[in-house]
Amino acid sequence: MKLEEKFKALDETLLALEDENITLEDAFKLYKSGMDLVKACNADIDKVEKKLMVLNEDGEITEEE
């Protein structure tokens, strides 16, 4: 699943949690799946950030734009 798709799924999870008619059991399930999505998004973002970091000729770490 792409990062954008994960964000969309997270958005849908948040909307479902806002439903007043949701049962407590379903809310816990949605909360857990939402937290899993947040962790996955963070991992994807970390990977991208690491790819953007490079060593310059002085051996210092810089970020590419």
Secondary structure, 3 states (H helix, E strand, C coil): CCHHHHHHHHHHHHHHHCCCCCCHHHHHHHHHHHHHHHHHHHHHHHHHHHHHEEECCCCCEEECC
